Amino acid sequence: MSNYAPNPNNQDIYNQLATIPLSEVTAEQIEKLTGPVTLSSNNQDSLLTMNTVNQAAMRDGMAMPDTGIIVKVTSTDNATLTVLKPNPGEVWQLNAASATATGGAVRFKLGLITGDVPDITSDFVEIADVSPTSTSIQFSFVDLPGPLYVDSKTWMVINFSSIGVGEEGDCRVAFVRVR
């Protein structure tokens, strides 16, 4: 690799983000500025600059600092609900999930889906299926070959079933943003 670096004064991305602290630059801001750039030799300087900006913003596929979240989804009905559907350009990694049944034995199916509607009858890949015999259970992901990621096209849903009158299912899923 060479030591060549583009002239920063000629890179619009620096002018657009110059007044924003790096810790406050959002993925949406970077994507808006980088989205229209094509992979061509004419854009080499822009591509090198964008790579530098992405690395500085810790958008390198590793966990981004201060982006961990726990999403809670609760249902008193048999239903399939969205756990996390990231915005375009975002990628989140699943860390852990747990479920709690109140008043009965609720069945939980956690999975990935494509399309616009959370429907487990089509375009659904199940990643966990549990029915707690006690009130709380940790999902087991032993069969997964590696990290599990969700984005705006392949997102996570939870299906609650076997819910009777007065019963409730509660699912909590921990994620960290990687892009």
GROMACS elastic network, one bead per residue, 0.5 to 0.9 nm:
[ bonds ]
;  ai    aj funct       b0    kb
    1     4     6  0.85821   500
    2     5     6  0.86194   500
    5     8     6  0.82748   500
    5    45     6  0.76021   500
    5    48     6  0.75158   500
    5    49     6  0.80846   500
    6     9     6  0.86438   500
    6    10     6  0.78048   500
    6    11     6  0.78695   500
    6    44     6  0.85573   500
    6    45     6  0.51563   500
    6    46     6  0.77519   500
    6    48     6  0.72418   500
    6    49     6  0.69279   500
    7    10     6  0.56009   500
    7    11     6  0.70397   500
    7    45     6  0.79608   500
    8    11     6  0.52622   500
    8    12     6  0.84050   500
    8    14     6  0.70758   500
    8    49     6  0.79062   500
    9    12     6  0.78103   500
    9    14     6  0.77948   500
    9    15     6  0.80125   500
   10    14     6  0.86522   500
   10    15     6  0.88928   500
   10    45     6  0.89174   500
   11    14     6  0.58884   500
   11    15     6  0.71219   500
   11    45     6  0.78788   500
   11    46     6  0.65836   500
   11    49     6  0.73152   500
   12    15     6  0.50662   500
   12    16     6  0.61777   500
   12    17     6  0.86713   500
   12    33     6  0.84471   500
   12    46     6  0.85483   500
   13    16     6  0.51341   500
   13    17     6  0.61902   500
   13    18     6  0.82551   500
   13    30     6  0.81260   500
   13    33     6  0.64194   500
   13    34     6  0.80585   500
   13    46     6  0.83808   500
   13    49     6  0.80189   500
   13    50     6  0.77227   500
   13    53     6  0.85578   500
   14    17     6  0.52709   500
   14    18     6  0.54839   500
   14    49     6  0.86947   500
   14    53     6  0.86935   500
   15    18     6  0.52560   500
   15    19     6  0.82517   500
   16    19     6  0.77716   500
   16    20     6  0.87353   500
   16    33     6  0.82856   500
   17    20     6  0.55201   500
   17    21     6  0.82151   500
   17    22     6  0.84815   500
   17    25     6  0.75358   500
   17    29     6  0.82928   500
   17    30     6  0.86358   500
   18    21     6  0.78656   500
   20    23     6  0.82382   500
   20    24     6  0.64398   500
   20    25     6  0.63511   500
   21    24     6  0.53898   500
   21    25     6  0.65936   500
   22    25     6  0.52817   500
   22    26     6  0.87581   500
   22    56     6  0.77817   500
   22    57     6  0.65642   500
   23    26     6  0.82969   500
   23    57     6  0.73649   500
   25    28     6  0.83767   500
   25    29     6  0.66383   500
   25    30     6  0.74538   500
   25    57     6  0.74958   500
   26    29     6  0.52619   500
   26    30     6  0.65763   500
   26    31     6  0.86660   500
   26    57     6  0.86469   500
   27    30     6  0.51500   500
   27    31     6  0.59740   500
   27    32     6  0.84741   500
   27    57     6  0.86367   500
   27    59     6  0.83762   500
   27    89     6  0.74975   500
   27    90     6  0.74018   500
   27   179     6  0.75933   500
   28    31     6  0.50525   500
   28    32     6  0.60101   500
   28    33     6  0.86583   500
   28    87     6  0.88268   500
   28    88     6  0.86033   500
   28    89     6  0.76227   500
   28    90     6  0.86150   500
   29    32     6  0.52375   500
   29    33     6  0.64936   500
   29    34     6  0.87437   500
   30    33     6  0.52874   500
   30    34     6  0.60593   500
   30    35     6  0.82370   500
   30    50     6  0.84305   500
   30    53     6  0.82446   500
   30    54     6  0.78995   500
   31    34     6  0.50397   500
   31    35     6  0.53562   500
   31    36     6  0.88331   500
   31    89     6  0.71557   500
   32    35     6  0.55394   500
   32    36     6  0.77378   500
   33    36     6  0.70981   500
   33    37     6  0.81463   500
   33    50     6  0.89768   500
   34    37     6  0.56648   500
   34    38     6  0.89084   500
   34    46     6  0.85680   500
   34    47     6  0.85213   500
   34    50     6  0.69247   500
   35    38     6  0.81344   500
   37    40     6  0.85818   500
   37    43     6  0.71956   500
   37    46     6  0.77913   500
   37    47     6  0.79151   500
   38    42     6  0.88935   500
   38    43     6  0.70001   500
   38    47     6  0.87386   500
   39    42     6  0.83924   500
   39    43     6  0.67787   500
   39    44     6  0.79772   500
   39    47     6  0.78044   500
   40    43     6  0.54714   500
   40    44     6  0.68851   500
   41    44     6  0.52357   500
   41    45     6  0.86857   500
   42    45     6  0.78592   500
   42    46     6  0.87082   500
   43    46     6  0.52238   500
   43    47     6  0.60687   500
   43    48     6  0.86433   500
   44    47     6  0.50853   500
   44    48     6  0.61783   500
   44    49     6  0.85642   500
   45    48     6  0.52239   500
   45    49     6  0.61679   500
   45    50     6  0.85926   500
   46    49     6  0.50378   500
   46    50     6  0.60065   500
   46    51     6  0.85296   500
   47    50     6  0.50633   500
   47    51     6  0.61400   500
   47    52     6  0.86295   500
   48    51     6  0.51656   500
   48    52     6  0.63449   500
   48    53     6  0.87811   500
   49    52     6  0.50707   500
   49    53     6  0.62370   500
   49    54     6  0.86479   500
   50    54     6  0.60544   500
   50    55     6  0.85073   500
   51    54     6  0.51368   500
   51    55     6  0.61543   500
   51    56     6  0.85610   500
   52    55     6  0.51921   500
   52    56     6  0.61251   500
   52    57     6  0.86051   500
   53    56     6  0.50731   500
   53    57     6  0.61319   500
   53    58     6  0.85973   500
   53    59     6  0.85909   500
   54    57     6  0.50680   500
   54    58     6  0.62053   500
   54    59     6  0.50354   500
   54    60     6  0.68422   500
   55    59     6  0.56346   500
   55    60     6  0.58393   500
   56    59     6  0.75443   500
   56    60     6  0.89283   500
   57    60     6  0.83111   500
   57    64     6  0.82751   500
   58    61     6  0.79939   500
   58    62     6  0.74532   500
   58    63     6  0.79468   500
   58    64     6  0.58549   500
   58    65     6  0.78550   500
   58   178     6  0.84466   500
   58   179     6  0.81731   500
   59    62     6  0.71580   500
   59    63     6  0.82428   500
   59    64     6  0.68080   500
   59   178     6  0.66553   500
   59   179     6  0.51091   500
   60    63     6  0.82512   500
   60    64     6  0.84084   500
   60   178     6  0.73248   500
   60   179     6  0.69573   500
   61    64     6  0.81761   500
   61    91     6  0.86540   500
   61   177     6  0.87869   500
   61   179     6  0.58905   500
   62   177     6  0.83073   500
   62   178     6  0.52441   500
   62   179     6  0.77971   500
   63    66     6  0.89107   500
   63    67     6  0.78830   500
   63    68     6  0.85618   500
   63    92     6  0.87230   500
   63    93     6  0.81957   500
   63   176     6  0.61902   500
   63   177     6  0.58332   500
   63   179     6  0.78877   500
   64    67     6  0.59269   500
   64    68     6  0.82135   500
   64   176     6  0.71988   500
   64   177     6  0.56982   500
   64   178     6  0.54682   500
   64   179     6  0.72632   500
   65    68     6  0.77419   500
   65   176     6  0.85909   500
   65   177     6  0.83326   500
   66    69     6  0.88752   500
   66   176     6  0.84848   500
   66   177     6  0.88130   500
   67   175     6  0.82753   500
   67   176     6  0.56159   500
   67   177     6  0.55600   500
   67   178     6  0.85338   500
   68   174     6  0.72190   500
   68   175     6  0.56499   500
   68   177     6  0.65621   500
   69   173     6  0.82255   500
   69   174     6  0.57420   500
   69   175     6  0.54057   500
   69   176     6  0.63086   500
   69   177     6  0.85046   500
   70    97     6  0.89530   500
   70   172     6  0.63682   500
   70   173     6  0.54348   500
   70   175     6  0.63285   500
   70   176     6  0.88374   500
   71    83     6  0.66567   500
   71    84     6  0.75230   500
   71   171     6  0.80745   500
   71   172     6  0.54893   500
   71   173     6  0.52532   500
   71   174     6  0.64229   500
   71   175     6  0.79646   500
   72    83     6  0.75862   500
   72   170     6  0.70611   500
   72   171     6  0.56928   500
   72   173     6  0.66385   500
   73    81     6  0.75602   500
   73    82     6  0.79595   500
   73    83     6  0.65041   500
   73   158     6  0.80089   500
   73   169     6  0.82583   500
   73   170     6  0.58379   500
   73   171     6  0.52144   500
   73   172     6  0.64070   500
   73   173     6  0.85030   500
   74    81     6  0.87981   500
   74   160     6  0.89617   500
   74   168     6  0.71909   500
   74   169     6  0.56431   500
   74   171     6  0.63057   500
   74   172     6  0.87014   500
   75    78     6  0.74200   500
   75    79     6  0.73191   500
   75    81     6  0.84335   500
   75   160     6  0.70948   500
   75   163     6  0.86951   500
   75   167     6  0.88175   500
   75   168     6  0.57972   500
   75   169     6  0.53556   500
   75   170     6  0.66000   500
   75   171     6  0.88781   500
   76    79     6  0.85630   500
   76   160     6  0.85576   500
   76   163     6  0.67601   500
   76   164     6  0.80886   500
   76   165     6  0.80367   500
   76   166     6  0.74933   500
   76   167     6  0.61013   500
   76   169     6  0.64190   500
   76   170     6  0.89164   500
   77   160     6  0.72625   500
   77   161     6  0.76002   500
   77   162     6  0.87246   500
   77   163     6  0.60282   500
   77   164     6  0.77573   500
   77   165     6  0.85506   500
   77   167     6  0.83305   500
   77   168     6  0.75588   500
   77   169     6  0.84664   500
   78   159     6  0.74805   500
   78   160     6  0.50985   500
   78   162     6  0.67413   500
   78   163     6  0.58111   500
   78   164     6  0.85205   500
   79   158     6  0.82303   500
   79   159     6  0.57461   500
   79   160     6  0.53009   500
   79   161     6  0.67990   500
   80   109     6  0.88724   500
   80   118     6  0.60856   500
   80   119     6  0.65946   500
   80   120     6  0.72737   500
   80   157     6  0.66063   500
   80   158     6  0.55735   500
   80   160     6  0.62067   500
   80   161     6  0.86734   500
   81   118     6  0.62899   500
   81   119     6  0.86526   500
   81   156     6  0.88376   500
   81   157     6  0.55317   500
   81   158     6  0.54696   500
   81   159     6  0.64292   500
   81   160     6  0.81758   500
   82    85     6  0.69548   500
   82   117     6  0.89290   500
   82   118     6  0.64301   500
   82   155     6  0.80269   500
   82   156     6  0.62460   500
   82   158     6  0.64356   500
   82   159     6  0.89107   500
   83   110     6  0.88847   500
   83   155     6  0.79901   500
   83   156     6  0.53631   500
   83   158     6  0.63396   500
   83   171     6  0.87644   500
   83   172     6  0.86515   500
   83   173     6  0.76583   500
   84    92     6  0.88360   500
   84   150     6  0.77852   500
   84   151     6  0.85870   500
   84   152     6  0.89900   500
   84   155     6  0.61658   500
   84   156     6  0.53248   500
   84   157     6  0.70130   500
   84   173     6  0.89967   500
   85   150     6  0.73737   500
   85   151     6  0.65139   500
   85   152     6  0.56025   500
   85   153     6  0.80548   500
   85   154     6  0.78141   500
   85   156     6  0.64785   500
   85   157     6  0.85094   500
   86    89     6  0.79974   500
   86    90     6  0.57612   500
   86    91     6  0.68398   500
   86    92     6  0.74041   500
   86   150     6  0.71886   500
   86   151     6  0.52209   500
   86   153     6  0.84617   500
   86   155     6  0.72124   500
   87    90     6  0.56060   500
   87    91     6  0.84286   500
   87   151     6  0.72564   500
   87   152     6  0.55176   500
   88    91     6  0.84829   500
   88   151     6  0.71238   500
   88   152     6  0.51729   500
   88   153     6  0.80533   500
   89   151     6  0.74422   500
   89   152     6  0.73818   500
   89   179     6  0.73239   500
   90   150     6  0.84332   500
   90   151     6  0.59288   500
   90   152     6  0.71452   500
   90   177     6  0.74595   500
   90   178     6  0.77681   500
   90   179     6  0.53307   500
   91   149     6  0.65285   500
   91   150     6  0.57489   500
   91   152     6  0.78664   500
   91   176     6  0.87850   500
   91   177     6  0.60061   500
   91   178     6  0.56709   500
   92   148     6  0.84087   500
   92   149     6  0.54788   500
   92   150     6  0.53247   500
   92   151     6  0.65531   500
   92   175     6  0.61538   500
   92   176     6  0.55825   500
   92   178     6  0.55736   500
   92   179     6  0.70354   500
   93   147     6  0.68248   500
   93   148     6  0.56524   500
   93   150     6  0.64579   500
   93   174     6  0.85409   500
   93   175     6  0.53837   500
   93   176     6  0.53834   500
   93   177     6  0.61570   500
   93   178     6  0.66044   500
   94    97     6  0.81004   500
   94   147     6  0.71661   500
   94   148     6  0.55266   500
   94   149     6  0.61598   500
   94   150     6  0.77310   500
   94   173     6  0.74141   500
   94   174     6  0.61375   500
   94   176     6  0.68378   500
   94   177     6  0.89980   500
   95   147     6  0.82337   500
   95   148     6  0.81679   500
   95   173     6  0.75540   500
   95   174     6  0.52885   500
   95   175     6  0.53283   500
   95   176     6  0.71377   500
   96   138     6  0.81096   500
   96   139     6  0.74680   500
   96   140     6  0.87714   500
   96   141     6  0.86255   500
   96   172     6  0.83729   500
   96   173     6  0.58283   500
   96   174     6  0.52118   500
   96   175     6  0.73991   500
   97   137     6  0.89706   500
   97   138     6  0.62422   500
   97   139     6  0.55508   500
   97   140     6  0.83317   500
   97   171     6  0.72022   500
   97   172     6  0.55839   500
   97   174     6  0.61556   500
   98   136     6  0.74078   500
   98   137     6  0.57330   500
   98   139     6  0.54041   500
   98   140     6  0.89860   500
   98   170     6  0.84140   500
   98   171     6  0.58056   500
   98   172     6  0.54201   500
   98   173     6  0.65811   500
   98   174     6  0.89756   500
   99   108     6  0.75482   500
   99   130     6  0.85038   500
   99   131     6  0.89935   500
   99   132     6  0.78565   500
   99   135     6  0.83218   500
   99   136     6  0.57089   500
   99   137     6  0.53733   500
   99   138     6  0.63630   500
   99   139     6  0.72568   500
   99   169     6  0.72149   500
   99   170     6  0.55829   500
   99   172     6  0.63603   500
   99   173     6  0.87682   500
  100   106     6  0.83002   500
  100   132     6  0.74747   500
  100   134     6  0.84655   500
  100   135     6  0.54208   500
  100   137     6  0.63816   500
  100   138     6  0.88377   500
  100   168     6  0.82513   500
  100   169     6  0.59074   500
  100   170     6  0.50680   500
  100   171     6  0.64200   500
  100   172     6  0.86711   500
  101   104     6  0.62183   500
  101   105     6  0.62044   500
  101   106     6  0.56343   500
  101   107     6  0.84809   500
  101   131     6  0.86352   500
  101   132     6  0.69603   500
  101   133     6  0.88481   500
  101   134     6  0.78059   500
  101   135     6  0.50437   500
  101   136     6  0.63459   500
  101   137     6  0.87216   500
  101   167     6  0.73265   500
  101   168     6  0.58391   500
  101   170     6  0.63848   500
  101   171     6  0.88401   500
  102   105     6  0.77872   500
  102   106     6  0.80285   500
  102   135     6  0.63054   500
  102   136     6  0.87655   500
  102   166     6  0.83031   500
  102   167     6  0.55050   500
  102   168     6  0.50848   500
  102   169     6  0.64175   500
  102   170     6  0.81626   500
  103   106     6  0.86962   500
  103   135     6  0.82755   500
  103   164     6  0.84831   500
  103   165     6  0.87931   500
  103   166     6  0.65082   500
  103   168     6  0.67497   500
  104   132     6  0.89543   500
  104   133     6  0.86509   500
  104   134     6  0.88549   500
  104   135     6  0.80522   500
  104   162     6  0.86006   500
  104   163     6  0.73898   500
  104   164     6  0.74002   500
  104   166     6  0.84676   500
  104   167     6  0.57687   500
  104   168     6  0.77442   500
  104   169     6  0.89368   500
  105   131     6  0.62582   500
  105   132     6  0.60815   500
  105   133     6  0.63399   500
  105   134     6  0.78756   500
  105   135     6  0.79628   500
  105   162     6  0.70353   500
  105   163     6  0.74139   500
  105   164     6  0.88159   500
  105   167     6  0.82859   500
  105   169     6  0.88157   500
  106   130     6  0.85446   500
  106   131     6  0.58876   500
  106   132     6  0.69298   500
  106   133     6  0.89102   500
  106   160     6  0.67971   500
  106   161     6  0.60389   500
  106   162     6  0.52699   500
  106   163     6  0.54272   500
  106   164     6  0.83018   500
  106   167     6  0.77362   500
  106   168     6  0.73669   500
  106   169     6  0.61022   500
  107   129     6  0.73319   500
  107   130     6  0.58353   500
  107   132     6  0.72490   500
  107   159     6  0.79070   500
  107   160     6  0.58019   500
  107   161     6  0.50780   500
  107   162     6  0.58732   500
  107   163     6  0.76903   500
  107   169     6  0.81911   500
  108   128     6  0.78671   500
  108   129     6  0.56610   500
  108   130     6  0.52826   500
  108   131     6  0.62006   500
  108   132     6  0.85485   500
  108   158     6  0.67123   500
  108   159     6  0.56739   500
  108   160     6  0.50713   500
  108   161     6  0.66626   500
  108   162     6  0.89755   500
  108   169     6  0.79755   500
  108   171     6  0.81851   500
  109   126     6  0.67573   500
  109   127     6  0.76261   500
  109   128     6  0.56861   500
  109   130     6  0.65729   500
  109   131     6  0.88369   500
  109   157     6  0.82860   500
  109   158     6  0.56138   500
  109   160     6  0.67469   500
  109   161     6  0.83510   500
  110   125     6  0.86746   500
  110   126     6  0.60571   500
  110   127     6  0.57865   500
  110   128     6  0.51191   500
  110   129     6  0.63994   500
  110   130     6  0.86681   500
  110   139     6  0.88168   500
  110   156     6  0.73197   500
  110   157     6  0.60155   500
  110   159     6  0.64095   500
  110   160     6  0.89992   500
  111   120     6  0.84091   500
  111   124     6  0.65997   500
  111   125     6  0.53930   500
  111   128     6  0.67135   500
  111   129     6  0.87410   500
  111   155     6  0.82630   500
  111   156     6  0.56760   500
  111   157     6  0.55727   500
  111   158     6  0.64218   500
  111   159     6  0.82121   500
  112   120     6  0.89219   500
  112   123     6  0.81805   500
  112   124     6  0.56788   500
  112   125     6  0.51262   500
  112   126     6  0.64997   500
  112   127     6  0.73737   500
  112   150     6  0.77911   500
  112   154     6  0.61313   500
  112   155     6  0.53484   500
  112   157     6  0.61544   500
  112   158     6  0.87434   500
  113   116     6  0.89172   500
  113   117     6  0.86701   500
  113   118     6  0.69666   500
  113   119     6  0.77035   500
  113   120     6  0.74714   500
  113   122     6  0.81404   500
  113   123     6  0.55099   500
  113   125     6  0.63822   500
  113   126     6  0.87730   500
  113   153     6  0.80995   500
  113   154     6  0.54804   500
  113   155     6  0.55116   500
  113   156     6  0.62740   500
  113   157     6  0.69721   500
  114   117     6  0.81142   500
  114   118     6  0.81711   500
  114   122     6  0.86491   500
  114   123     6  0.56890   500
  114   124     6  0.70773   500
  114   152     6  0.86983   500
  114   153     6  0.57591   500
  114   155     6  0.65904   500
  114   156     6  0.89508   500
  115   118     6  0.77002   500
  115   119     6  0.87172   500
  115   123     6  0.74357   500
  115   153     6  0.71282   500
  115   154     6  0.79797   500
  115   155     6  0.89895   500
  116   119     6  0.88693   500
  116   153     6  0.88020   500
  118   124     6  0.87442   500
  118   156     6  0.87080   500
  118   157     6  0.65603   500
  118   158     6  0.87162   500
  119   122     6  0.63085   500
  119   123     6  0.77810   500
  119   124     6  0.73603   500
  119   157     6  0.86598   500
  119   159     6  0.88898   500
  120   123     6  0.69540   500
  120   124     6  0.51371   500
  120   125     6  0.81471   500
  120   126     6  0.86733   500
  120   157     6  0.85576   500
  120   159     6  0.76213   500
  121   124     6  0.68266   500
  122   125     6  0.89041   500
  124   157     6  0.89799   500
  126   129     6  0.73632   500
  127   140     6  0.89483   500
  127   141     6  0.71276   500
  127   143     6  0.84629   500
  127   144     6  0.77330   500
  128   139     6  0.66227   500
  128   140     6  0.67611   500
  128   141     6  0.67177   500
  129   139     6  0.78757   500
  129   140     6  0.86381   500
  130   137     6  0.80337   500
  130   138     6  0.88603   500
  130   139     6  0.69812   500
  130   140     6  0.85101   500
  131   134     6  0.88591   500
  131   137     6  0.83097   500
  132   135     6  0.62991   500
  132   136     6  0.62356   500
  132   137     6  0.58096   500
  133   136     6  0.80556   500
  133   137     6  0.83870   500
  134   137     6  0.74282   500
  140   143     6  0.82915   500
  141   144     6  0.57178   500
  142   145     6  0.82255   500
  143   146     6  0.88719   500
  144   147     6  0.75549   500
  144   148     6  0.78042   500
  145   148     6  0.86646   500
  149   154     6  0.84355   500
  149   155     6  0.84160   500
  149   178     6  0.87941   500
  150   153     6  0.78743   500
  150   154     6  0.56098   500
  150   156     6  0.66644   500
  151   154     6  0.53635   500
  151   155     6  0.56590   500
  151   156     6  0.87366   500
  152   155     6  0.61590   500
  158   171     6  0.78857   500
  160   163     6  0.71553   500
  160   169     6  0.68520   500
  160   170     6  0.89996   500
  161   164     6  0.88193   500
  161   169     6  0.88146   500
  163   166     6  0.82728   500
  163   167     6  0.57783   500
  163   168     6  0.67350   500
  163   169     6  0.76086   500
  164   167     6  0.54194   500
  164   168     6  0.81533   500
  165   168     6  0.86353   500
